[in-house]
Amino acid sequence: MSFVTDKQTLDDLNILGKYKSNSVLNLFNHTKTAGGERLLEAMFQHPLTSVEEINGRSSILKYFERKALIFPFEQDALIAAGNYLSGPGAANFLVATGQAARRKTLYLLGLKVEQDLIAAGLRETIKMLSAIKRFVADLLRQDADSPFAVALKKADQLFKSERLSWIETVSIAAELSFFETVKYDYQLRSVLRAEMEGIMELVYQVDVYIAVSGVAKAKGFIYAEALPADQHKIYLEEGFHPCLDKAVPNTLSLNSEMNMIFLTGANMAGKSTYMKAFGISMYLAHMGFPVPAKSMLFSVKDGIYTSINVPDDLNMGYSHFYAEVLRVKKIAQEVSSPKNLVVIFDELFKGTNVKDAYDATLAVSEVFAKHRNCFYIISTHIVEVGEALGQRTNNLRFIYMPTEMQGKIPHYPYRAKEGISSDRHGMMIIENERILEIIGN
C-alpha cells in the first residue's frame, strides 16, 4: 500500500521543489550525480508505509552517518559510463559483431565519431566498474554485517562471477582490439544490461545516503523509530522546522485516547510553523529520513493531508470559502474510506463570517475527532470553539502558542503550552503601527 497525500499538502509543507531554496527536498539535495538526484526525488515522492522498510532505510542512513564517507567516484567518469551503458545493446553476439564491423568500416573511411564514442565510453565504464568493485570490497571488508551489506554482497558476487571478473585483466591504457571491443561491449550493454543498471543504482544509492546522512549530522537531526499502525501513537520530542534558522522546538504527543490537538494563539505566535514542523517530521519519518527533533516514535500511517494555504479558484468560479469546503470534503472522504491519516487544518473556514465559521469548525472538528485511528491538529482564532468541544468530546488536547507582552509590544516565545489562548492583541498591533493616525491625517 502506498502512502497517500496530494499536491496541496506537498505545497503547504513545501516538501518538493529542487529549485526552491527553502524546500525540504532542497535541504537534503547535496547529491553529486544526476542519478542520485533522481533517486532522492523519487524517495520524496513515495514515502513508505512498511515498518520494516522505514526502519531499514533509517538504519542504512545511520550507518552512513557513522562512516562519514565522501562520495568516492569521479563525476565525469560516472556521466560517461552512464551515457555509454544507457546506449542500445545488440540482440545477440552476431548482431553486435555486425554493428562493430559497420563502425570499423566507417572508421576506416574517416568517419570516426561513432567508433571513438563507443571505445571511449567502454574504457570509462571499465575504469568506473573497477573503482566500484574496490569500493564494494572495502566496505564489506570493514563492515560485513552492516545494514547496507545485502546490497554490497549482491554487487560483490557479480564482480567475482566469470561474467565480470575480466574487468581486472583489461588494460584501459592500451587501445582495445576490434574483437575485444565487440566482446566487452556486448557483455556490458547486452548480456549484463540489467546487472549494470543495478550497479549504477547502487552508486546512486550511495550518493543519496552520503548526502542525506551528511545533512543529518550537520544539523543534528535524528532517526525516528517506526511502530506498527495498530499502536496508534506519536511522540515527537523537541521537534522543529528544518528549514528555519534558530527554529524553536516543541514536544508533541498523540494516541488513540487523545488523537486531536486543538491549537489556538494570536497571529504571529507560531501556530502555522508548529503545524508545519509536525507535518514535515511525519513526512520525513515515513521516508525513513532523518527528522529535525531530539527523538521520535510514531505508528505508521497511510498518509497525510493538510489544509493550510487553500487558494480560491477564479477559473472555476470558486470563492475562498467554497474552496475551503471542498478541501474539507476531500479530506473527509479520505478519513471515512477508512484510512489511518494525519490531518492538519489551519484556520478552518476563515473565508466566511464568524458565526458560520464557529458552527462549521465545531461540527467538523467533533465529527473528525470520532475517527480515533487518525491524528489531527486543528487551529483557529475562534477560541470559543475549543470551550464547546471540550464539553462534547474527551479526546482533545488543548494547546496554545502564547504571547508575552513587553509593555505594549507583543513578544512570541514560540513554545507551546497546554490550554486555550485568550490572547487578543490585534487592535494593539494596529495601534502600534499607527494605522488609525495615518488615516486620520
N, C-alpha and C positions, 0 to 999 in steps of 0.2 A: 504493500500500500504506500502510495506516495504522499508526501507532506503537502497539504493544501494551503494556498494563500492566493493573493491576486495582486494586480498592478497597483491598486490603490494602497494596499498595505505596504508593498515594497517602496512606493513613493513616500508614504507617510513616515516610514522608518529610515528612508534614504539608504536602502540596502545596496542597490545596484548602481551602475554608472561609473565606468572606469575613468571617464573624463571629468567626473565631479570631484573636486579636491576634497570635499568633506563627506563623501560616501563611505559606507562601511567597507565595500569592496575595495575601494581605492586605498583605504587604510592598510589592507593586507597585501596589496598588489605590488610586491617587490620581486616578482619573478624575473628571471633572466632570459627566458625563452618564450617565443610566441605560443608554443605548445603548452608550456606551463601556465601562461596567462589564460588560454582557452580552458584548460582543466580547472583552474581556480574559478572562472566564471561559471562553469558547469556545476561545480560544488555549491556555489552560491545560489544557483537556480534550482537545485534539487537537494534540500535538506533531507535528513534521514528520519525514519520512524522505527528503526530496529534498535533496541537497547544494545545488542551485540555490535552492530555496525558503528553506532555512535561512540561507544566506549573503546572500540577497536581503533577507530581513527584518532581519538584523543590520545590513546596510548602510543601510537606511532608518532604523533606530534610531540608528545612529551619526550620520547626517545631522541628525536632530532634536536629538541631544545637542549637536552643534556649533552649531546655530541657537539653542538655549536659548530656545525660544518659550514664551510664556504663552498659555494657551488663549484664543482671540480672540473667542469668541461668548458672548452673554448666555444664561445657562442657562434663564431663564424663557421667553425668546423661542424657544429650541430646543424646550422642552417643548410650548409652544403649537403650534409648527409641526409637531412630530412627531405630536401628537394629531390635528391637522387632516388631515395627509397620510395618516394611517392610517385615516381615516374612509372610508365606502363611496363609490365613484365611480359615475357613470352609465354605462350600456352604450353610449349614443350621445348626440349633442347634443340630439336631440329629447326624449329621456328627461330629460336634465339640465335642459332648459327647463321641462318639466312639473314636475319636482321643485322648481325655483326658484319657479315660479308658485304652487305649493301653499304654500311657505314665505311668499311675499309675501302671499297671501290670509290666512294665519294671522296674519301681522304686522299687517295692516290691521284684523283683528278683535281686536287687542290681545294676541295670543299671540306674543310677540316673541322668546322664548328661542332657538328653533332658528335663526331668521334671524340673530340677533345673534351666536350662536356661529360660524356659518359665516362671516359677514362679518369678525369679529374674527380668526378663525383664518386666513382668507385674507390679511388685512392683515399679520399677524405673519409668515406664510410668505413673502410677497413681500419684506418687510423683511429676513428672515433670508437669503433667497436672494441678495439684493443684497450682503449682508455676506460671504457665502460666495464670491460671484463676485469681489469685490475681493480677498479673501484669496488665492484661487487665482491671480489675475492677478499679485499682488505677489510670491508665491513663485516663480512661473515667470519673472518679470522678473529676480529676483535669482539664481535657480539653474535655468536651463532644462534642464540635463543632470543634475540630482540623481537619486538612486535613487528618489525619490518622484515624479519628473516625469511618469512614464507615467500615473499616476492623476490627477494635476493636469491634464494635457493633455486627457484624456478629458472631465473636467468643464468645462474651458475651452471646448472645442469645442461642448459642449451649450449653454453660456451664450451663445455667439456665434451659435448657429443661430437661424433665424427662429422656431422653436418656442418659444424662451425669451428672445429679445432684448428683448421687450416689457417685461420687469420694470423696466428702467431708465426707461421712459417713464411708468410708473404713479405717480401721486401718492397715497401712502398717508395723507397728511394730510387729503385730501378724501374724503368718503364716495363709494364706488363706486356707479355706477348699477346698476339691475337687470340690464341687458344685460351690463355689464362683469363683474358678479359671476358671472353664469351662464357667460360665456365663459372667464374666468380659472379659475374653479373646475373647469370641465370639462377645461381644458388640464392643470391640475396633478394632479388626482385621477383622471383617466381616460386621456387621451391620453398623458401623460408619467408615468404612475404608476410604471413600472419605473425610469425615469430619476431620479425623485425619491427612490426607495428607494436608488439608487446614490449620489445626492448626500448623503443622510443617512448612509449607510455611510461615505462619505469623511470626514464630520465626526467620526464615532465613531472612525475610524482615527486621525485627527489627535489626538483626545482620548487614545487609548491610547498613541500614540507619544510624545506630550509627557510623559505620566505616567511611563511606563517609563524613558524616557531621562533624565528628571529624577532618578529613584531611582538609576540607574547613575552619574550624575555626582556625586550627593551622597555615595554610599557607595564610590566608587572601583571599581566593577565594570568588567569588560572584556567584549569580544565574542569568543567562540570562533570558530575557523575550522573549518568542516566539510570533511571529506575523504571521498572515495569509500569505500564499505563494504569493498572488497577490499583496502584498505591496512591494515586491522586494527591500528590504533594509537590510543592515547590518551595525551596528555601534559597534565597539569594542574599548572601551576606555582603554588605558594603558594595553593592553594585553601582556602577556609574556609567555615564555616557562615554563611549570610547573615542568619540570624535571632538570632544571639547577639552580645551586646556584647563587644567585645575578643576575638573569636574568634581562636584561634591557627592560622596557616596551615600547610599541609603540601603537599609536592610528591609527585605520584604519576604513574607511567607504566606502561603495559601494551602488549603487542603479541602477535602470534601465537606468538612463541617463548617469551614469559613472560606467560601470559594469566591467571594466578591469583595473588592476594595472599593469603597465609595470615597472619592477623593475631592476635597474642597480646598479653597485657598484663593487669595487675591490674584489678580492679574500680575504677571511677572514674578510670582512667588515660586515658580518652578514646576507646576503641575505637568505641563506638556513634556518637559525634559525628564521628569520622573517616569512618566509612562513610556516614553520612547526608549529610555535606558533599559527598562524592563523588557520591552518588546524586542529590542536588539539582542539582549542577552539570551532570551528564549530562542531566537532565530539562530544565533551562533551556536548555542548549546546543541540544537538539533542537527547542526552540521558536524558536530564533534570538534569544533574550533575553540580556540581559547576565548575566554569570556572576561570582560572587564569587571572583576569582583574579587573579593577575598576568598570566597568559597561559594559553591553552588551544588545543590541536589535538585533533581527535577524528574518527575514522571513524564515519560514520553507522551506527547500529544499528537493529534492528527494534523494540526495546522494552526495558523494564526491569522486573525483578521483585525484590522483597525479601522476606525473612523475618526480621523484627526483633522485632515485638511480636505474636506469634501467640497469640490468645486460645483458651481451651478453649470448648467448646460444650455446655453442660449440657443444652440442649433436645434436641440430637441424641445425647446420651449420650457425647460425645467427651471423653476426658481431654486434658490439655495435650500429652502425648506423642503421642497419636494425631492431634491437630490438627497438630502439627509434621510428622508423617509424611505426612499428606495435603497439606500445603503443599509439601513437598519433591517429592512425586509430581506435583503440578500443574506445578511449575517444570520437572521432568524431562521431562514431556510437551511443554512448550513448547520446550525446548532440543533435543529429538530430532525436532522436527516437520519440517525443522530451521529454526531462526531464529537470526539474529545478535543475541544478547541481552547485556545487562548484568545480572548476578545478584549479589545481596548476601545472605549468610546471617550472622546474628548469633547466635552460640552455638547451633550445631546440636544438637538432641536434648538440650536441658538438662532435659527433663521425664522422663528415665529415669536409671537408675543409671550410675555412672561407667564400668563395663566395657562396657555396651551402647552408651553414648554414644561411647566411644573407637572401638569396632569400626564403628559406623554412620558416624561422622564420617570415619574413614579410608576406608571403602569408597566412600561417596558422593562425597567430595572427589576421590578418584582417578579415578572414572568421569567426573565433570563436567569435570575438567581435560583430558580427551582431546578435548573439543569446543573446538578452538582458535579457532574463529570467534567464541566467546563470551568475555566477560571476567567474572571472579569476584573477589569479596572474601569470604573465609570467616574468621570469628573464632571463637576457642574459648579456654576456660581449660585445656583438656587439651593441654598443650604437647607431650606425648609423641607426639601425632598428627603434629605437624609433623616431628618427627625421623623417623618412619616414612615419611611422604610424601616426604621428601627423598631417601629411598633408592629409592622406587618411580617417581618422576616427575622430569623435568628441566625443567619449565616453570613452576615456582613461584618467587615472590618471597616471602621471609620478612620480615615487618615486625612490629615490636612497639612498643607505647606504653610508654615507660619510667616507672619510679618512682624518685625520688631521696629517700633517707632523710635527714632532718634530725633527728638523734637517733633517737627512737622515733616521730617524726611523718613520715608519707609526704608527699612533695611531687610533684605531677604537672605536668611541663612541657608535656605535650600535643604534643610534637614527635616524630614517628615516626622510628624508627631501623631499620636493616637487622638482621635476625637473629630469634631466638626468645627470648621473655621467660622469665626464670627467677624472676620476682618472685612471692613467696608471702607476702603481708602480711596475710592475712585475720585470723589469730589475733592479730597485733599490734594491729590496729584494734579487735578485740573487747576486748582487754586495756586499750587506751587509753580505751575507753568504760566501763570498769569493770563490764562486764555480769556477770562471774562474782562479783565482790564484792557487787554488788547482790543477786544471787540468794542468795548465802551469808548475807547479813544478814537 
